Amino acid sequence: MVVDDAVEKLEQELRRGVVVLGVLSQLGTPRYGYELRQCLVDGGMPIEEGTLYPLLRRLEAQGLLTSEWRTTSGPPRRYYALGPNGRRVLDRLTGSWREMTKVLDQLLEGTSDDG
Amino acid sequence: MTADELIESYVADVVMLLPRKQRRDVALELRALLADEVDGAAGRHENREAACREILNGFGRPTEVAARYGSPVAIIDPVDTRRFIIYAVSGAVILLYGGLLRGLIDPQRGTNLNAAVDRAWPYVFGWLGFLVLALGLVGWLRRRRPAPAWKPRPRLPEGINRAGRAVGIAFFIIGTVVLVNPMWTIRFVSGGRAMQAAQDVFTYDDDFLRLRGPVVLGFLIGSIVIQAIILVSRRYQPWIFWVETGYGLGFLAVLTWAIGAGPVFVTDTTDQSAKGIVALVILLSLLDLAVRARRFDARHAVEAYDRSST
């Protein structure tokens, strides 16, 4: 029970660490909030609604995303997309992520060798 | 309530907690997002209202959501929280004790002590308000100016300040002599020229001399003995701290009793003045004990580390 609780909490922290990269990676084309969340869930990255939507506004405030209101069919929706800075940040974060996973794989290999 | 009414109520609760310029925009967006989520989840529930309740529960409490949307600023930085608690509780205890002392030395002895303590509460709230302001200002300055580079503080001396303690003992002895016989001291200082009235002003009350006086004198002498023992000790060991602190607290309790159980001097003016001075000494001593306890605790933790690493 203690282990399960700890794993759940720490997994959440792990996911929180990568959610920004996951979000940026899916905003190459404009999407609205719910559509983005479904996209992430279908891709295997479940994310809480209460976390995603405020995150989008924060990333916009930081200048990484742009947004516009669109009324297509149904009520008006706010569409988010990567801005120029967002693309640069995405490229750099992707490089950092690849580096980190390489390092972590090596560390974990060392751990499994030690038994 | 219908699903739409639930969404409206939830959105209203969230945006009320946001800055005015964000409210309309967030309300519009949040309403649309929640409607989409509810429509997406409706198929998994018996009705749209049940789906809505699940979605809203998953979203989180309005206060949590508003915190995520905004950039909440803490009035007191989290790093200062522990300090705030210590200062708040210590200050409150000292102020309330001060209220109790004031009630004890009140010339109208029929005063209800509870009422005397109650009168201290506005000062306690004032103190808490001052702390919030002071620590809020400290946090605000910290956020606006780059923190200066850390500089090591001189480590607290492990040895005993023998010169300071010796001077302290001398003053203690002189003070005890003056208190034991103030009239003799006045005659000595004035060369016998002081008027009788001046000498009568410092005459002790008989009831005080019967019990309270000797007990206070005993504790004064005990304090001098303890300081003398510390003076000749090699280093300030934990047992010295515990003896000094325990004895100090006991002495403060005795002083409280001494000034609260009846007159000390025969003359009212002298009596009130003396009690006021003793009350101030009690409160300052409490503060001093609290500061020394904190320092001892910190030093002890560092020394425990030193001992464990050698």
Chai-1 contact restraints between the chains, C-beta under 6 A:
chainA,res_idxA,chainB,res_idxB,connection_type,confidence,min_distance_angstrom,max_distance_angstrom,comment,restraint_id
A,G33,B,L33,contact,1.0,0.0,6.0,A-B,restraint_1
A,Y34,B,L33,contact,1.0,0.0,6.0,A-B,restraint_2
A,Y34,B,D36,contact,1.0,0.0,6.0,A-B,restraint_3
A,E49,B,E37,contact,1.0,0.0,6.0,A-B,restraint_4
A,E49,B,F59,contact,1.0,0.0,6.0,A-B,restraint_5
A,G50,B,F59,contact,1.0,0.0,6.0,A-B,restraint_6
A,G50,B,G60,contact,1.0,0.0,6.0,A-B,restraint_7
A,G50,B,V65,contact,1.0,0.0,6.0,A-B,restraint_8
A,Y53,B,L33,contact,1.0,0.0,6.0,A-B,restraint_9
A,P54,B,R68,contact,1.0,0.0,6.0,A-B,restraint_10
A,P54,B,Y69,contact,1.0,0.0,6.0,A-B,restraint_11
A,P75,B,A32,contact,1.0,0.0,6.0,A-B,restraint_12
A,R77,B,A32,contact,1.0,0.0,6.0,A-B,restraint_13
A,R78,B,E29,contact,1.0,0.0,6.0,A-B,restraint_14
